Each structure stands twice: as C-alpha cells, then as structure tokens.
Amino acid sequence: MGKNFSIATVSLLLLLASTNAEQVFDVKSYGAKPNGDITQALTQAWKAACVVAGSKVVISTGAYKLGSVTLLGPCKGAIEFNLQGTLQSPSDVESFKGKDGWVIFEKIDSLTVSGGGVFDGKGQTAWQKNNCAKKYNCDILPMNIRFNFITNSIVQDITSKDSKFFHINLLECKNLQFQHVTITAPADSPNTDGIHIGRSSQINITNANIGTGDDCISIGDGTQDITIKQVTCGPGHGISIGSLGRYESEQPVSGIRVIGSTLSNTDNGVRIKTWPASPAGTASDMHFENITMKNVANPILIDQNYCPNNQCSNESPSRVKISKVSFKDIKGTSSTQEAVKLICSKSVPCQQVVVANIDLAYKEGGSATSTCVNVQPTVSGKQNPPACTKKV
C-alpha cells in the first residue's frame, strides 16, 4: 500500500512537472533570436499562452527589437510576461502609424510582468519632435508601456528606459501593484512622466526608483485609492496630483497617499495642480507624509493656476474643489526660497488643509518662506518656514 502510494505520488509530481513545462512559452520557440525583430514571435507566443491557464511568456537574456504590440486578453487564467532581456523600440515615430503605445497590455486579469528586463524606448529622436511646449493639443507620442483595463495584477523588477512620452500609463485599472520598478530618462526629456495613473483604483507603488524629465508619478482624473510608498524621485518634476480641470467631464480624485518617499534635485516636490478656467471638479482626501526633500524646488505646492508655457486663459479661476489635504513630517532642503506655496482658487477656496511638522531649509541660506492664497490651513508642530508668512 505504502509502495503503491509512493509510486502514485512520484507519478503525480512528474505529471505536474510536465504540465508546468508545457505552460512556459519561450519566444525562441517561435523563432525569436537575439538582435532580431521578435514582434511576430512575441505575438504568437502570447496568443498561445493566453488560451492556457497559468502560463508564462519568457523573453530570455539578450537584446531584441520589437515593434508596437498589443498583448490582449482576456486570457484563460493567470499569465506572466517574464522579460529577462532588453526590448528595443523602433526609434522613428512614423513606424507606430499613429499608435500612442509601444507595448500595450489590455483587458487582462491576474497578469504578472516581471523578470528584471528592460523596455528601451529609444526616445532620443522622438523628443526632438515633441511640440507640447508650443501646442495646447499636442501630438501624443508612443508610451513605453500601457496598461489598459488590467485587474488584480502585479508589475515588479522591470526597467523602463528613454520612453518617447510617458513611460508607464494606466487606464481603467483596478488592484494593480508596482514593486521595485526602475524608470530612467534624462532630465530634459519632454513629457516623460514615470507612471501616469488615470481613472484607476487600488493602485500601490512601492520601492520604485524614478528619474525622468517630467513628473515621477502623475495622477489624473477619476483616480481613487492610491498608495505611493518608499519611492525615490529625481530628476523630474516631482510627485503630482494632476493636472486636473483641463477637460470636460473629468471624474473626482480621492484617497491618495504618498508616504516615506525621497525627492532629489526635482523641479517640484509634492504638488496638486489644476488649470484655471476649468470645468467644475473635486479632489479630496490627499495626504503626503514622511517625505524627504534634497535640493528640491517648490517642495510643497498647491497650484490652482497651473498653466505651462502660457497655453491657457487665467481670466477665470479654477473650479476644481480641493479639500481634506495634509502635508505632514516633510523635511530637507529647498532650492527655492519659497518652500511652501498653497495657491488655491478664489472661486472654490481649499478647505480642510493640514500642515504639520515641516522643516525645510533654504539651501542658499537665509529664511525660507511660505505663501497661502485662498486657504487657511490648520497648522501644528514645527513650522520651518513659518506657515503662511505671505497671505493673500
């Protein structure tokens, strides 16, 4: 009896091992070769893996060229995209034929993206064609990675490099975890936001290292229940909620927490930004806590007159209502003398704003300052600079 059980157990283990082996879909089995174009091989491997529950698509070490691909679900079960090598995007924008994404994951539940590999967007040529500084409705260039309608998934141990536009973009995602993600691009690369979150909920970003030419993390409308923790940001434009109020029918933003992060040599620190002359909207329950600033311009900022490159009308105030905001335990050095700027809308003044335990020194010496416009924050603990030294 015991001997028979042992044989049965071994047979089961062998069967499981065989099953697991069959669930790995290596792109080399579909003709992929290092330094070659694997667009067709990856597309075929993904389609084969998607109809098998518990599958893994593997791209092993080496460099591979890849055109624009959409890895589409729904799949039969959990699926992993395991990138161990480096994917290289076409450098020319024309080859994308108007598409705004390079690698697009869409309509997938229980997706894992992992492997320690690199998505190299080859953005240097495209940056020269970026016209967003001159044109209000500028051309959207391809983003490195798009997650559209992804649920109950995890992205970990990957690198996004030199994207032509945003590095990682989320649209209509729910319960998505980012862990140990690295994002890198030069400080002067335009509109290369690290992670942009739009109309998504239950998103957690932890232990990310982001240095880029725009916001390290930006949060768009319709976004709720976001936790950003232990993120290193710099260079870049900081960690931003917004910009909000640019378009009609934007959805509320709420439940945003930025905790235990470090910003270094960024153009802004933690900020909330809304456009003037905006449609009505709301942004509430937003909290920034235990943040270290190292030579950061505008370390704490609410800007309801956000108007980059003078592309809008400041004739009427923003109508995005900001409330239930806290800035707590924020310390370090400011590269601008004005370290705290709370510039709220005269149409809908900010309400329930808390400023507690702030210690920001002006790096050039002298006293840092704090400005409050259309807001009366609740103040407690240490205040360096003194809260609201300038009031309007």
Secondary structure, DSSP 8 states (H G I E B T S, - for coil): -HHHHHHHHHHHHHHHHHHHHHTEEEGGGGT--TTSB-HHHHHHHHHHHHTSTTEEEEE-SSEEE---EEEE---SS-EEEEE-SEEE--S-GGGGTT-SEEEEEEEEESEEEESS-EEE---HHHHTT--TTT-TT-----EEEEEEEEEEEEEES-EEES-SS-SEEEES-EEEEEES-EEE--TT-TT--SEEEES-EEEEEES-EEE-SS-SEEE-TT-EEEEEES-EE-SSS-EEEEEESSSTT---EEEEEEES-EEES-S-SEEEEE-SS---EEEEEEEEEEEEEEEESSSEEEETT--GGG-S--SS---EEEEEEEEEEEEEEESSSEEEEEE--SSS--EEEEEEEEEEEETTSS--EEEEES---EEEEEEES-TTSEE-
